[in-house]
């Protein structure tokens, strides 16, 4: 049987997750509102 308490104490989050989080917050990502605004401007 696994000792879940023991396993939880050994858990360390992946560094990749933290790196991705920082990259996402630093990027200027377009959302649907921005995309729709661009499409509306192109159709004028």
mmCIF entry with sequence, helices, sheets and N, C-alpha, C, O atoms, coordinates in Angstrom:
data_MODEL
# 
_entry.id   MODEL 
# 
_entity.id                         1 
_entity.type                       polymer 
_entity.pdbx_number_of_molecules   1 
# 
_entity_poly.entity_id                      1 
_entity_poly.type                           'polypeptide(L)' 
_entity_poly.nstd_linkage                   no 
_entity_poly.nstd_monomer                   no 
_entity_poly.pdbx_seq_one_letter_code       
;(UNK)(UNK)(UNK)(UNK)(UNK)(UNK)(UNK)(UNK)(UNK)(UNK)(UNK)(UNK)(UNK)(UNK)(UNK)(UNK)
(UNK)(UNK)(UNK)(UNK)(UNK)(UNK)(UNK)(UNK)(UNK)(UNK)(UNK)(UNK)(UNK)(UNK)(UNK)(UNK)
(UNK)(UNK)(UNK)(UNK)(UNK)(UNK)(UNK)(UNK)(UNK)(UNK)(UNK)(UNK)
;
_entity_poly.pdbx_seq_one_letter_code_can   XXXXXXXXXXXXXXXXXXXXXXXXXXXXXXXXXXXXXXXXXXXX 
_entity_poly.pdbx_strand_id                 A 
# 
loop_
_entity_poly_seq.entity_id 
_entity_poly_seq.num 
_entity_poly_seq.mon_id 
_entity_poly_seq.hetero 
1 1  UNK n 
1 2  UNK n 
1 3  UNK n 
1 4  UNK n 
1 5  UNK n 
1 6  UNK n 
1 7  UNK n 
1 8  UNK n 
1 9  UNK n 
1 10 UNK n 
1 11 UNK n 
1 12 UNK n 
1 13 UNK n 
1 14 UNK n 
1 15 UNK n 
1 16 UNK n 
1 17 UNK n 
1 18 UNK n 
1 19 UNK n 
1 20 UNK n 
1 21 UNK n 
1 22 UNK n 
1 23 UNK n 
1 24 UNK n 
1 25 UNK n 
1 26 UNK n 
1 27 UNK n 
1 28 UNK n 
1 29 UNK n 
1 30 UNK n 
1 31 UNK n 
1 32 UNK n 
1 33 UNK n 
1 34 UNK n 
1 35 UNK n 
1 36 UNK n 
1 37 UNK n 
1 38 UNK n 
1 39 UNK n 
1 40 UNK n 
1 41 UNK n 
1 42 UNK n 
1 43 UNK n 
1 44 UNK n 
# 
_struct_asym.id          A 
_struct_asym.entity_id   1 
# 
loop_
_struct_conf.conf_type_id 
_struct_conf.id 
_struct_conf.pdbx_PDB_helix_id 
_struct_conf.beg_label_comp_id 
_struct_conf.beg_label_asym_id 
_struct_conf.beg_label_seq_id 
_struct_conf.pdbx_beg_PDB_ins_code 
_struct_conf.end_label_comp_id 
_struct_conf.end_label_asym_id 
_struct_conf.end_label_seq_id 
_struct_conf.pdbx_end_PDB_ins_code 
_struct_conf.beg_auth_comp_id 
_struct_conf.beg_auth_asym_id 
_struct_conf.beg_auth_seq_id 
_struct_conf.end_auth_comp_id 
_struct_conf.end_auth_asym_id 
_struct_conf.end_auth_seq_id 
_struct_conf.pdbx_PDB_helix_class 
_struct_conf.details 
_struct_conf.pdbx_PDB_helix_length 
HELX_P HELX_P1 AA1 UNK A 4  ? UNK A 10 ? UNK A 4  UNK A 10 1 ? 7  
HELX_P HELX_P2 AA2 UNK A 15 ? UNK A 26 ? UNK A 15 UNK A 26 1 ? 12 
HELX_P HELX_P3 AA3 UNK A 32 ? UNK A 43 ? UNK A 32 UNK A 43 1 ? 12 
# 
_struct_conf_type.id          HELX_P 
_struct_conf_type.criteria    ? 
_struct_conf_type.reference   ? 
# 
loop_
_atom_site.group_PDB 
_atom_site.id 
_atom_site.type_symbol 
_atom_site.label_atom_id 
_atom_site.label_alt_id 
_atom_site.label_comp_id 
_atom_site.label_asym_id 
_atom_site.label_entity_id 
_atom_site.label_seq_id 
_atom_site.pdbx_PDB_ins_code 
_atom_site.Cartn_x 
_atom_site.Cartn_y 
_atom_site.Cartn_z 
_atom_site.occupancy 
_atom_site.B_iso_or_equiv 
_atom_site.pdbx_formal_charge 
_atom_site.auth_seq_id 
_atom_site.auth_comp_id 
_atom_site.auth_asym_id 
_atom_site.auth_atom_id 
_atom_site.pdbx_PDB_model_num 
ATOM 1   N N  . UNK A 1 1  ? 0.832   -1.184 0.000   1.00 0.00 ? 1  UNK A N  1 
ATOM 2   C CA . UNK A 1 1  ? 0.000   0.000  0.000   1.00 0.00 ? 1  UNK A CA 1 
ATOM 3   C C  . UNK A 1 1  ? 0.882   1.254  0.000   1.00 0.00 ? 1  UNK A C  1 
ATOM 4   O O  . UNK A 1 1  ? 1.992   1.274  0.532   1.00 0.00 ? 1  UNK A O  1 
ATOM 5   N N  . UNK A 1 2  ? 0.349   2.257  -0.600  1.00 0.00 ? 2  UNK A N  1 
ATOM 6   C CA . UNK A 1 2  ? 1.042   3.536  -0.595  1.00 0.00 ? 2  UNK A CA 1 
ATOM 7   C C  . UNK A 1 2  ? 0.716   4.304  0.672   1.00 0.00 ? 2  UNK A C  1 
ATOM 8   O O  . UNK A 1 2  ? -0.413  4.281  1.162   1.00 0.00 ? 2  UNK A O  1 
ATOM 9   N N  . UNK A 1 3  ? 1.712   4.974  1.184   1.00 0.00 ? 3  UNK A N  1 
ATOM 10  C CA . UNK A 1 3  ? 1.504   5.881  2.309   1.00 0.00 ? 3  UNK A CA 1 
ATOM 11  C C  . UNK A 1 3  ? 1.340   7.280  1.704   1.00 0.00 ? 3  UNK A C  1 
ATOM 12  O O  . UNK A 1 3  ? 2.319   7.948  1.373   1.00 0.00 ? 3  UNK A O  1 
ATOM 13  N N  . UNK A 1 4  ? 0.086   7.705  1.568   1.00 0.00 ? 4  UNK A N  1 
ATOM 14  C CA . UNK A 1 4  ? -0.199  8.960  0.874   1.00 0.00 ? 4  UNK A CA 1 
ATOM 15  C C  . UNK A 1 4  ? 0.393   10.168 1.576   1.00 0.00 ? 4  UNK A C  1 
ATOM 16  O O  . UNK A 1 4  ? 0.847   11.101 0.914   1.00 0.00 ? 4  UNK A O  1 
ATOM 17  N N  . UNK A 1 5  ? 0.399   10.171 2.873   1.00 0.00 ? 5  UNK A N  1 
ATOM 18  C CA . UNK A 1 5  ? 0.989   11.289 3.617   1.00 0.00 ? 5  UNK A CA 1 
ATOM 19  C C  . UNK A 1 5  ? 2.483   11.407 3.293   1.00 0.00 ? 5  UNK A C  1 
ATOM 20  O O  . UNK A 1 5  ? 2.997   12.507 3.087   1.00 0.00 ? 5  UNK A O  1 
ATOM 21  N N  . UNK A 1 6  ? 3.158   10.285 3.251   1.00 0.00 ? 6  UNK A N  1 
ATOM 22  C CA . UNK A 1 6  ? 4.585   10.273 2.943   1.00 0.00 ? 6  UNK A CA 1 
ATOM 23  C C  . UNK A 1 6  ? 4.829   10.751 1.506   1.00 0.00 ? 6  UNK A C  1 
ATOM 24  O O  . UNK A 1 6  ? 5.747   11.530 1.252   1.00 0.00 ? 6  UNK A O  1 
ATOM 25  N N  . UNK A 1 7  ? 4.009   10.284 0.585   1.00 0.00 ? 7  UNK A N  1 
ATOM 26  C CA . UNK A 1 7  ? 4.150   10.680 -0.809  1.00 0.00 ? 7  UNK A CA 1 
ATOM 27  C C  . UNK A 1 7  ? 3.868   12.168 -1.002  1.00 0.00 ? 7  UNK A C  1 
ATOM 28  O O  . UNK A 1 7  ? 4.555   12.831 -1.780  1.00 0.00 ? 7  UNK A O  1 
ATOM 29  N N  . UNK A 1 8  ? 2.874   12.695 -0.310  1.00 0.00 ? 8  UNK A N  1 
ATOM 30  C CA . UNK A 1 8  ? 2.567   14.122 -0.414  1.00 0.00 ? 8  UNK A CA 1 
ATOM 31  C C  . UNK A 1 8  ? 3.706   14.987 0.095   1.00 0.00 ? 8  UNK A C  1 
ATOM 32  O O  . UNK A 1 8  ? 3.950   16.068 -0.440  1.00 0.00 ? 8  UNK A O  1 
ATOM 33  N N  . UNK A 1 9  ? 4.404   14.527 1.119   1.00 0.00 ? 9  UNK A N  1 
ATOM 34  C CA . UNK A 1 9  ? 5.543   15.290 1.642   1.00 0.00 ? 9  UNK A CA 1 
ATOM 35  C C  . UNK A 1 9  ? 6.675   15.348 0.630   1.00 0.00 ? 9  UNK A C  1 
ATOM 36  O O  . UNK A 1 9  ? 7.433   16.318 0.613   1.00 0.00 ? 9  UNK A O  1 
ATOM 37  N N  . UNK A 1 10 ? 6.806   14.332 -0.213  1.00 0.00 ? 10 UNK A N  1 
ATOM 38  C CA . UNK A 1 10 ? 7.870   14.297 -1.222  1.00 0.00 ? 10 UNK A CA 1 
ATOM 39  C C  . UNK A 1 10 ? 7.506   15.089 -2.482  1.00 0.00 ? 10 UNK A C  1 
ATOM 40  O O  . UNK A 1 10 ? 8.368   15.332 -3.326  1.00 0.00 ? 10 UNK A O  1 
ATOM 41  N N  . UNK A 1 11 ? 6.246   15.489 -2.614  1.00 0.00 ? 11 UNK A N  1 
ATOM 42  C CA . UNK A 1 11 ? 5.784   16.151 -3.831  1.00 0.00 ? 11 UNK A CA 1 
ATOM 43  C C  . UNK A 1 11 ? 6.425   17.517 -4.008  1.00 0.00 ? 11 UNK A C  1 
ATOM 44  O O  . UNK A 1 11 ? 6.491   18.316 -3.073  1.00 0.00 ? 11 UNK A O  1 
ATOM 45  N N  . UNK A 1 12 ? 6.897   17.770 -5.227  1.00 0.00 ? 12 UNK A N  1 
ATOM 46  C CA . UNK A 1 12 ? 7.421   19.080 -5.603  1.00 0.00 ? 12 UNK A CA 1 
ATOM 47  C C  . UNK A 1 12 ? 6.817   19.423 -6.958  1.00 0.00 ? 12 UNK A C  1 
ATOM 48  O O  . UNK A 1 12 ? 6.862   18.605 -7.877  1.00 0.00 ? 12 UNK A O  1 
ATOM 49  N N  . UNK A 1 13 ? 6.252   20.620 -7.097  1.00 0.00 ? 13 UNK A N  1 
ATOM 50  C CA . UNK A 1 13 ? 5.653   20.979 -8.388  1.00 0.00 ? 13 UNK A CA 1 
ATOM 51  C C  . UNK A 1 13 ? 6.702   21.038 -9.499  1.00 0.00 ? 13 UNK A C  1 
ATOM 52  O O  . UNK A 1 13 ? 7.871   21.339 -9.260  1.00 0.00 ? 13 UNK A O  1 
ATOM 53  N N  . UNK A 1 14 ? 6.264   20.750 -10.682 1.00 0.00 ? 14 UNK A N  1 
ATOM 54  C CA . UNK A 1 14 ? 7.147   20.777 -11.837 1.00 0.00 ? 14 UNK A CA 1 
ATOM 55  C C  . UNK A 1 14 ? 7.593   22.211 -12.120 1.00 0.00 ? 14 UNK A C  1 
ATOM 56  O O  . UNK A 1 14 ? 6.795   23.147 -12.065 1.00 0.00 ? 14 UNK A O  1 
ATOM 57  N N  . UNK A 1 15 ? 8.868   22.362 -12.419 1.00 0.00 ? 15 UNK A N  1 
ATOM 58  C CA . UNK A 1 15 ? 9.373   23.686 -12.771 1.00 0.00 ? 15 UNK A CA 1 
ATOM 59  C C  . UNK A 1 15 ? 8.774   24.178 -14.078 1.00 0.00 ? 15 UNK A C  1 
ATOM 60  O O  . UNK A 1 15 ? 8.636   25.382 -14.292 1.00 0.00 ? 15 UNK A O  1 
ATOM 61  N N  . UNK A 1 16 ? 8.423   23.252 -14.941 1.00 0.00 ? 16 UNK A N  1 
ATOM 62  C CA . UNK A 1 16 ? 7.858   23.642 -16.229 1.00 0.00 ? 16 UNK A CA 1 
ATOM 63  C C  . UNK A 1 16 ? 6.558   24.419 -16.051 1.00 0.00 ? 16 UNK A C  1 
ATOM 64  O O  . UNK A 1 16 ? 6.294   25.366 -16.791 1.00 0.00 ? 16 UNK A O  1 
ATOM 65  N N  . UNK A 1 17 ? 5.757   24.029 -15.087 1.00 0.00 ? 17 UNK A N  1 
ATOM 66  C CA . UNK A 1 17 ? 4.489   24.714 -14.840 1.00 0.00 ? 17 UNK A CA 1 
ATOM 67  C C  . UNK A 1 17 ? 4.741   26.157 -14.444 1.00 0.00 ? 17 UNK A C  1 
ATOM 68  O O  . UNK A 1 17 ? 4.068   27.063 -14.935 1.00 0.00 ? 17 UNK A O  1 
ATOM 69  N N  . UNK A 1 18 ? 5.694   26.376 -13.568 1.00 0.00 ? 18 UNK A N  1 
ATOM 70  C CA . UNK A 1 18 ? 6.014   27.735 -13.150 1.00 0.00 ? 18 UNK A CA 1 
ATOM 71  C C  . UNK A 1 18 ? 6.546   28.556 -14.327 1.00 0.00 ? 18 UNK A C  1 
ATOM 72  O O  . UNK A 1 18 ? 6.201   29.729 -14.471 1.00 0.00 ? 18 UNK A O  1 
ATOM 73  N N  . UNK A 1 19 ? 7.382   27.947 -15.164 1.00 0.00 ? 19 UNK A N  1 
ATOM 74  C CA . UNK A 1 19 ? 7.920   28.655 -16.316 1.00 0.00 ? 19 UNK A CA 1 
ATOM 75  C C  . UNK A 1 19 ? 6.813   29.040 -17.289 1.00 0.00 ? 19 UNK A C  1 
ATOM 76  O O  . UNK A 1 19 ? 6.807   30.148 -17.823 1.00 0.00 ? 19 UNK A O  1 
ATOM 77  N N  . UNK A 1 20 ? 5.888   28.131 -17.514 1.00 0.00 ? 20 UNK A N  1 
ATOM 78  C CA . UNK A 1 20 ? 4.778   28.409 -18.422 1.00 0.00 ? 20 UNK A CA 1 
ATOM 79  C C  . UNK A 1 20 ? 3.910   29.526 -17.861 1.00 0.00 ? 20 UNK A C  1 
ATOM 80  O O  . UNK A 1 20 ? 3.484   30.416 -18.597 1.00 0.00 ? 20 UNK A O  1 
ATOM 81  N N  . UNK A 1 21 ? 3.652   29.482 -16.569 1.00 0.00 ? 21 UNK A N  1 
ATOM 82  C CA . UNK A 1 21 ? 2.828   30.508 -15.933 1.00 0.00 ? 21 UNK A CA 1 
ATOM 83  C C  . UNK A 1 21 ? 3.449   31.895 -16.140 1.00 0.00 ? 21 UNK A C  1 
ATOM 84  O O  . UNK A 1 21 ? 2.750   32.841 -16.502 1.00 0.00 ? 21 UNK A O  1 
ATOM 85  N N  . UNK A 1 22 ? 4.750   32.012 -15.911 1.00 0.00 ? 22 UNK A N  1 
ATOM 86  C CA . UNK A 1 22 ? 5.427   33.295 -16.092 1.00 0.00 ? 22 UNK A CA 1 
ATOM 87  C C  . UNK A 1 22 ? 5.359   33.748 -17.546 1.00 0.00 ? 22 UNK A C  1 
ATOM 88  O O  . UNK A 1 22 ? 5.125   34.926 -17.815 1.00 0.00 ? 22 UNK A O  1 
ATOM 89  N N  . UNK A 1 23 ? 5.560   32.835 -18.476 1.00 0.00 ? 23 UNK A N  1 
ATOM 90  C CA . UNK A 1 23 ? 5.538   33.181 -19.894 1.00 0.00 ? 23 UNK A CA 1 
ATOM 91  C C  . UNK A 1 23 ? 4.158   33.654 -20.324 1.00 0.00 ? 23 UNK A C  1 
ATOM 92  O O  . UNK A 1 23 ? 4.040   34.594 -21.109 1.00 0.00 ? 23 UNK A O  1 
ATOM 93  N N  . UNK A 1 24 ? 3.121   33.013 -19.819 1.00 0.00 ? 24 UNK A N  1 
ATOM 94  C CA . UNK A 1 24 ? 1.751   33.395 -20.192 1.00 0.00 ? 24 UNK A CA 1 
ATOM 95  C C  . UNK A 1 24 ? 1.433   34.790 -19.674 1.00 0.00 ? 24 UNK A C  1 
ATOM 96  O O  . UNK A 1 24 ? 0.839   35.598 -20.388 1.00 0.00 ? 24 UNK A O  1 
ATOM 97  N N  . UNK A 1 25 ? 1.820   35.075 -18.445 1.00 0.00 ? 25 UNK A N  1 
ATOM 98  C CA . UNK A 1 25 ? 1.529   36.391 -17.887 1.00 0.00 ? 25 UNK A CA 1 
ATOM 99  C C  . UNK A 1 25 ? 2.328   37.497 -18.557 1.00 0.00 ? 25 UNK A C  1 
ATOM 100 O O  . UNK A 1 25 ? 1.876   38.642 -18.591 1.00 0.00 ? 25 UNK A O  1 
ATOM 101 N N  . UNK A 1 26 ? 3.500   37.188 -19.087 1.00 0.00 ? 26 UNK A N  1 
ATOM 102 C CA . UNK A 1 26 ? 4.333   38.199 -19.727 1.00 0.00 ? 26 UNK A CA 1 
ATOM 103 C C  . UNK A 1 26 ? 3.898   38.481 -21.160 1.00 0.00 ? 26 UNK A C  1 
ATOM 104 O O  . UNK A 1 26 ? 4.129   39.581 -21.663 1.00 0.00 ? 26 UNK A O  1 
ATOM 105 N N  . UNK A 1 27 ? 3.276   37.519 -21.823 1.00 0.00 ? 27 UNK A N  1 
ATOM 106 C CA . UNK A 1 27 ? 2.855   37.695 -23.204 1.00 0.00 ? 27 UNK A CA 1 
ATOM 107 C C  . UNK A 1 27 ? 1.600   38.544 -23.283 1.00 0.00 ? 27 UNK A C  1 
ATOM 108 O O  . UNK A 1 27 ? 0.760   38.516 -22.383 1.00 0.00 ? 27 UNK A O  1 
ATOM 109 N N  . UNK A 1 28 ? 1.481   39.292 -24.356 1.00 0.00 ? 28 UNK A N  1 
ATOM 110 C CA . UNK A 1 28 ? 0.265   40.064 -24.614 1.00 0.00 ? 28 UNK A CA 1 
ATOM 111 C C  . UNK A 1 28 ? -0.608  39.207 -25.523 1.00 0.00 ? 28 UNK A C  1 
ATOM 112 O O  . UNK A 1 28 ? -0.543  39.321 -26.747 1.00 0.00 ? 28 UNK A O  1 
ATOM 113 N N  . UNK A 1 29 ? -1.417  38.359 -24.922 1.00 0.00 ? 29 UNK A N  1 
ATOM 114 C CA . UNK A 1 29 ? -2.227  37.418 -25.678 1.00 0.00 ? 29 UNK A CA 1 
ATOM 115 C C  . UNK A 1 29 ? -3.553  38.046 -26.087 1.00 0.00 ? 29 UNK A C  1 
ATOM 116 O O  . UNK A 1 29 ? -4.183  38.762 -25.308 1.00 0.00 ? 29 UNK A O  1 
ATOM 117 N N  . UNK A 1 30 ? -3.960  37.774 -27.299 1.00 0.00 ? 30 UNK A N  1 
ATOM 118 C CA . UNK A 1 30 ? -5.242  38.279 -27.780 1.00 0.00 ? 30 UNK A CA 1 
ATOM 119 C C  . UNK A 1 30 ? -6.367  37.409 -27.252 1.00 0.00 ? 30 UNK A C  1 
ATOM 120 O O  . UNK A 1 30 ? -6.252  36.184 -27.201 1.00 0.00 ? 30 UNK A O  1 
ATOM 121 N N  . UNK A 1 31 ? -7.462  38.058 -26.857 1.00 0.00 ? 31 UNK A N  1 
ATOM 122 C CA . UNK A 1 31 ? -8.635  37.293 -26.466 1.00 0.00 ? 31 UNK A CA 1 
ATOM 123 C C  . UNK A 1 31 ? -9.696  37.459 -27.560 1.00 0.00 ? 31 UNK A C  1 
ATOM 124 O O  . UNK A 1 31 ? -9.442  38.117 -28.569 1.00 0.00 ? 31 UNK A O  1 
ATOM 125 N N  . UNK A 1 32 ? -10.848 36.884 -27.372 1.00 0.00 ? 32 UNK A N  1 
ATOM 126 C CA . UNK A 1 32 ? -11.889 36.929 -28.406 1.00 0.00 ? 32 UNK A CA 1 
ATOM 127 C C  . UNK A 1 32 ? -12.312 38.357 -28.719 1.00 0.00 ? 32 UNK A C  1 
ATOM 128 O O  . UNK A 1 32 ? -12.612 38.673 -29.870 1.00 0.00 ? 32 UNK A O  1 
ATOM 129 N N  . UNK A 1 33 ? -12.340 39.215 -27.723 1.00 0.00 ? 33 UNK A N  1 
ATOM 130 C CA . UNK A 1 33 ? -12.721 40.608 -27.946 1.00 0.00 ? 33 UNK A CA 1 
ATOM 131 C C  . UNK A 1 33 ? -11.735 41.281 -28.903 1.00 0.00 ? 33 UNK A C  1 
ATOM 132 O O  . UNK A 1 33 ? -12.139 41.989 -29.825 1.00 0.00 ? 33 UNK A O  1 
ATOM 133 N N  . UNK A 1 34 ? -10.441 41.053 -28.675 1.00 0.00 ? 34 UNK A N  1 
ATOM 134 C CA . UNK A 1 34 ? -9.417  41.637 -29.553 1.00 0.00 ? 34 UNK A CA 1 
ATOM 135 C C  . UNK A 1 34 ? -9.544  41.101 -30.978 1.00 0.00 ? 34 UNK A C  1 
ATOM 136 O O  . UNK A 1 34 ? -9.429  41.855 -31.945 1.00 0.00 ? 34 UNK A O  1 
ATOM 137 N N  . UNK A 1 35 ? -9.781  39.796 -31.099 1.00 0.00 ? 35 UNK A N  1 
ATOM 138 C CA . UNK A 1 35 ? -9.906  39.192 -32.428 1.00 0.00 ? 35 UNK A CA 1 
ATOM 139 C C  . UNK A 1 35 ? -11.131 39.723 -33.173 1.00 0.00 ? 35 UNK A C  1 
ATOM 140 O O  . UNK A 1 35 ? -11.057 40.015 -34.366 1.00 0.00 ? 35 UNK A O  1 
ATOM 141 N N  . UNK A 1 36 ? -12.243 39.846 -32.477 1.00 0.00 ? 36 UNK A N  1 
ATOM 142 C CA . UNK A 1 36 ? -13.449 40.380 -33.116 1.00 0.00 ? 36 UNK A CA 1 
ATOM 143 C C  . UNK A 1 36 ? -13.260 41.833 -33.531 1.00 0.00 ? 36 UNK A C  1 
ATOM 144 O O  . UNK A 1 36 ? -13.748 42.251 -34.582 1.00 0.00 ? 36 UNK A O  1 
ATOM 145 N N  . UNK A 1 37 ? -12.556 42.599 -32.713 1.00 0.00 ? 37 UNK A N  1 
ATOM 146 C CA . UNK A 1 37 ? -12.284 43.995 -33.044 1.00 0.00 ? 37 UNK A CA 1 
ATOM 147 C C  . UNK A 1 37 ? -11.451 44.083 -34.327 1.00 0.00 ? 37 UNK A C  1 
ATOM 148 O O  . UNK A 1 37 ? -11.707 44.931 -35.182 1.00 0.00 ? 37 UNK A O  1 
ATOM 149 N N  . UNK A 1 38 ? -10.450 43.198 -34.456 1.00 0.00 ? 38 UNK A N  1 
ATOM 150 C CA . UNK A 1 38 ? -9.611  43.176 -35.653 1.00 0.00 ? 38 UNK A CA 1 
ATOM 151 C C  . UNK A 1 38 ? -10.429 42.816 -36.888 1.00 0.00 ? 38 UNK A C  1 
ATOM 152 O O  . UNK A 1 38 ? -10.258 43.430 -37.942 1.00 0.00 ? 38 UNK A O  1 
ATOM 153 N N  . UNK A 1 39 ? -11.303 41.839 -36.773 1.00 0.00 ? 39 UNK A N  1 
ATOM 154 C CA . UNK A 1 39 ? -12.134 41.429 -37.892 1.00 0.00 ? 39 UNK A CA 1 
ATOM 155 C C  . UNK A 1 39 ? -13.066 42.546 -38.309 1.00 0.00 ? 39 UNK A C  1 
ATOM 156 O O  . UNK A 1 39 ? -13.262 42.778 -39.502 1.00 0.00 ? 39 UNK A O  1 
ATOM 157 N N  . UNK A 1 40 ? -13.643 43.239 -37.344 1.00 0.00 ? 40 UNK A N  1 
ATOM 158 C CA . UNK A 1 40 ? -14.551 44.351 -37.645 1.00 0.00 ? 40 UNK A CA 1 
ATOM 159 C C  . UNK A 1 40 ? -13.807 45.483 -38.344 1.00 0.00 ? 40 UNK A C  1 
ATOM 160 O O  . UNK A 1 40 ? -14.348 46.103 -39.260 1.00 0.00 ? 40 UNK A O  1 
ATOM 161 N N  . UNK A 1 41 ? -12.588 45.757 -37.930 1.00 0.00 ? 41 UNK A N  1 
ATOM 162 C CA . UNK A 1 41 ? -11.788 46.805 -38.563 1.00 0.00 ? 41 UNK A CA 1 
ATOM 163 C C  . UNK A 1 41 ? -11.424 46.432 -39.990 1.00 0.00 ? 41 UNK A C  1 
ATOM 164 O O  . UNK A 1 41 ? -11.380 47.295 -40.867 1.00 0.00 ? 41 UNK A O  1 
ATOM 165 N N  . UNK A 1 42 ? -11.158 45.137 -40.232 1.00 0.00 ? 42 UNK A N  1 
ATOM 166 C CA . UNK A 1 42 ? -10.781 44.699 -41.571 1.00 0.00 ? 42 UNK A CA 1 
ATOM 167 C C  . UNK A 1 42 ? -11.977 44.739 -42.539 1.00 0.00 ? 42 UNK A C  1 
ATOM 168 O O  . UNK A 1 42 ? -11.793 44.922 -43.742 1.00 0.00 ? 42 UNK A O  1 
ATOM 169 N N  . UNK A 1 43 ? -13.166 44.572 -42.030 1.00 0.00 ? 43 UNK A N  1 
ATOM 170 C CA . UNK A 1 43 ? -14.335 44.577 -42.908 1.00 0.00 ? 43 UNK A CA 1 
ATOM 171 C C  . UNK A 1 43 ? -14.783 45.980 -43.280 1.00 0.00 ? 43 UNK A C  1 
ATOM 172 O O  . UNK A 1 43 ? -15.590 46.137 -44.196 1.00 0.00 ? 43 UNK A O  1 
ATOM 173 N N  . UNK A 1 44 ? -14.285 47.001 -42.600 1.00 0.00 ? 44 UNK A N  1 
ATOM 174 C CA . UNK A 1 44 ? -14.670 48.390 -42.914 1.00 0.00 ? 44 UNK A CA 1 
ATOM 175 C C  . UNK A 1 44 ? -13.964 48.885 -44.147 1.00 0.00 ? 44 UNK A C  1 
ATOM 176 O O  . UNK A 1 44 ? -14.166 50.028 -44.558 1.00 0.00 ? 44 UNK A O  1 
# 
